[in-house]
Amino acid sequence: MKDDTILRLKEVHTHVNHHHILQGMNFEVISGRVTTLLGRNGAGKTSTLRTIMGVYKANSGEIEFDGEQIRGAESFEVARKGVGYVPESQAIFYHLTVEENMTLAMLKNDDSTKARCEKTLALFPDLKKYWRSKGGVLSGGQRQMLAIARAMVNDNKLLLIDEPSKGLAPILTEALIESFNELKKTETIILVEQNFHMATSCGDDYYIIDDGRVVHSGQIEDLKHNEKLKKNFLGIG
């Protein structure tokens, strides 16, 4: 693995029940960049994140994170190695306050964690405004910010973020893009995103997934102008 590659999947196959979901997944994530996974619904993007995180167990292949094989590791073990996960369902506690949600997410209660929490609140000021409010009163965009903030509060080396703009109004998506472009200055991210505008506004590198495998990859700037790829694999045209 290259010195600047923090994650590598090699020939990863994942079966869920009787379904062969990932069929030889191969890709690398470069430290300090946003790697975007694109593809139609059901292509295997979310399953890829769940496999990395250990929610789904890969049946074969290699998953190497920060120089260590993690295939077969439990989800909590992957998290402790420095992988933060924001599922598409947001997974916040609606009956707990923003403060309580953040506190529960903390793996440590030390000065560096508190400093990261303050940094996160500066990135998402709405969370500071609603610090004592329950998660259930937040808007969709604010709940998404809280879900991301919960992953950021720990000393993670990689963030997996699944469809953050799903269900959000365009104005909230634009606010999220602005926050992501600030976040990417200091974080390494794998972003699954159906919103092509957001994906191309935030991403650096891309992999197009179809039927559980990578069919094309490159830099996001090149994809913006490749009408054939967008039409054939993303349904954009």
C-alpha positions in Angstrom: 0.0 0.0 0.0 1.3 3.5 -0.9 2.4 5.7 2.0 -0.5 8.1 1.3 -3.1 5.4 0.9 -5.1 5.0 4.1 -7.6 2.3 2.9 -7.4 -0.4 0.3 -10.0 -2.9 -0.8 -8.8 -5.8 -2.9 -11.1 -8.3 -4.5 -13.7 -8.0 -1.7 -16.7 -10.2 -2.0 -19.6 -9.8 0.4 -22.7 -12.1 0.7 -25.8 -10.9 2.5 -28.2 -13.7 3.1 -28.4 -15.4 -0.3 -27.3 -12.3 -2.2 -23.8 -11.8 -3.6 -23.7 -8.0 -3.0 -20.0 -7.1 -3.5 -18.4 -9.0 -6.4 -14.7 -8.2 -6.3 -14.6 -4.6 -5.0 -11.3 -2.8 -5.6 -10.4 0.7 -4.7 -8.0 2.9 -2.7 -8.5 6.0 -0.5 -5.8 8.6 -0.4 -5.2 10.3 2.9 -6.4 14.0 2.9 -8.8 13.6 0.0 -12.6 13.0 -0.4 -13.2 9.8 -2.3 -16.8 9.7 -3.7 -18.6 6.4 -4.4 -21.1 6.9 -7.2 -23.7 4.6 -8.9 -27.3 3.8 -9.3 -29.5 2.7 -6.4 -28.7 -0.9 -5.5 -25.2 -0.8 -7.1 -23.5 -1.6 -3.8 -22.3 1.7 -2.4 -23.9 1.5 1.0 -23.0 -2.2 1.2 -19.3 -1.2 0.6 -19.4 1.2 3.6 -21.1 -1.4 5.8 -18.5 -4.0 4.8 -15.6 -1.7 5.6 -17.2 -1.0 9.0 -17.8 -4.6 9.7 -21.6 -4.4 9.7 -21.5 -6.8 6.8 -18.7 -9.4 6.9 -16.7 -9.8 3.7 -16.5 -13.4 2.7 -13.2 -13.0 0.9 -10.6 -10.4 -0.2 -8.5 -7.8 1.7 -9.6 -4.7 3.6 -6.4 -2.9 4.7 -6.8 0.2 6.9 -3.7 2.2 7.9 -1.5 -0.7 7.2 -3.5 -3.3 9.0 -5.9 -6.0 7.8 -9.4 -5.3 9.2 -11.5 -7.9 7.3 -13.4 -9.8 9.9 -13.1 -7.2 12.6 -16.2 -6.3 14.6 -17.7 -2.8 14.1 -16.6 -1.5 17.5 -13.0 -2.7 16.7 -13.0 -0.8 13.4 -14.3 2.3 15.1 -11.6 2.1 17.8 -9.0 1.9 15.0 -10.1 5.3 13.8 -13.0 4.9 11.4 -16.0 7.1 11.9 -19.3 6.1 10.3 -22.4 8.2 9.4 -25.1 5.9 8.1 -27.8 7.2 5.7 -30.4 6.8 8.5 -28.4 9.4 10.6 -28.7 7.2 13.7 -29.1 9.9 16.3 -31.1 9.6 19.5 -34.2 11.7 19.1 -35.1 11.6 22.8 -31.7 12.8 23.9 -30.3 16.4 23.7 -27.7 17.4 21.2 -25.2 17.5 24.1 -26.2 14.0 25.2 -25.9 12.7 21.7 -22.4 14.1 21.4 -21.3 12.8 24.8 -22.5 9.3 24.0 -20.4 9.3 20.8 -17.2 10.2 22.6 -14.7 7.3 23.0 -12.7 9.4 25.4 -13.5 12.3 27.7 -10.2 14.1 27.5 -9.0 17.6 26.5 -8.4 16.7 22.9 -11.9 15.3 22.5 -13.4 18.4 24.0 -11.3 20.5 21.6 -12.6 18.5 18.7 -16.1 19.0 20.0 -15.6 22.8 20.0 -14.2 22.7 16.5 -17.3 20.7 15.4 -19.7 23.2 16.9 -17.8 26.0 15.1 -18.4 24.1 11.9 -22.1 23.5 12.6 -23.2 26.5 14.7 -26.8 25.3 14.7 -25.8 22.5 17.0 -24.5 24.9 19.6 -27.7 26.9 19.3 -29.7 23.7 20.1 -27.2 22.2 22.5 -29.8 21.6 25.2 -32.6 20.6 22.8 -33.6 17.1 22.0 -32.6 15.6 18.7 -36.3 15.1 17.7 -36.9 18.9 17.4 -34.1 19.4 14.9 -34.7 19.9 11.2 -33.6 17.2 8.7 -30.4 19.3 7.9 -29.6 19.8 11.6 -30.0 16.1 12.3 -27.6 15.3 9.5 -25.1 17.8 11.0 -25.5 16.1 14.4 -24.9 12.7 12.8 -21.7 14.0 11.2 -20.6 15.8 14.3 -20.9 12.6 16.3 -18.4 10.9 14.0 -16.1 13.9 14.1 -15.8 14.1 17.8 -13.3 11.2 18.0 -9.8 11.2 16.7 -10.7 9.4 13.5 -8.4 8.9 10.5 -11.2 8.2 8.1 -14.9 9.2 7.9 -17.5 7.1 6.0 -20.5 9.3 5.2 -23.5 7.8 3.5 -25.9 10.1 1.5 -25.8 13.2 3.7 -28.1 15.2 1.4 -30.8 12.5 1.2 -34.2 14.1 1.8 -32.8 17.6 2.2 -34.2 20.7 0.5 -31.7 22.3 -2.0 -31.0 25.3 0.3 -30.0 22.8 3.1 -27.9 20.8 0.6 -26.0 24.0 -0.3 -25.3 24.7 3.4 -24.0 21.1 3.8 -21.7 21.5 0.8 -20.2 24.6 2.4 -19.7 22.7 5.6 -18.1 19.7 3.8 -15.7 21.9 1.9 -14.5 23.3 5.3 -14.4 19.8 6.8 -12.3 18.3 3.9 -9.5 20.6 4.8 -8.6 18.4 7.8 -10.4 15.1 7.2 -10.1 12.1 4.9 -13.6 11.1 3.8 -15.4 8.4 1.8 -18.6 10.0 0.6 -21.6 8.1 -0.9 -23.9 10.6 -2.5 -26.7 10.4 -5.1 -26.8 14.2 -5.5 -24.4 14.7 -8.4 -24.0 18.4 -7.7 -23.0 17.7 -4.1 -20.7 14.8 -5.1 -18.8 17.0 -7.6 -18.8 20.0 -5.3 -17.1 18.1 -2.5 -15.2 15.2 -4.0 -11.6 14.9 -5.2 -11.6 11.3 -6.5 -14.4 9.1 -7.7 -15.3 5.4 -8.2 -18.4 4.4 -10.1 -19.9 1.2 -8.7 -22.2 -1.1 -10.7 -23.4 -4.6 -9.7 -21.0 -4.7 -6.7 -17.8 -3.8 -8.5 -15.9 -0.7 -9.7 -16.5 0.0 -13.4 -14.7 3.3 -13.7 -12.6 5.7 -11.6 -10.7 8.9 -11.8 -10.6 12.5 -10.6 -14.0 14.2 -10.0 -13.1 17.2 -12.2 -12.8 14.9 -15.2 -16.1 13.2 -14.5 -18.0 16.5 -14.6 -17.4 16.8 -18.3 -17.7 13.1 -19.3 -21.3 12.9 -20.6 -21.0 9.3 -21.7 -20.0 8.0 -18.3 -22.7 10.1 -16.6 -25.4 8.8 -18.9 -24.3 5.1 -18.9 -23.7 4.6 -15.2 -25.4 7.4 -13.4 -28.5 8.0 -15.5 -27.6 11.7 -15.9 -28.0 13.2 -19.4 
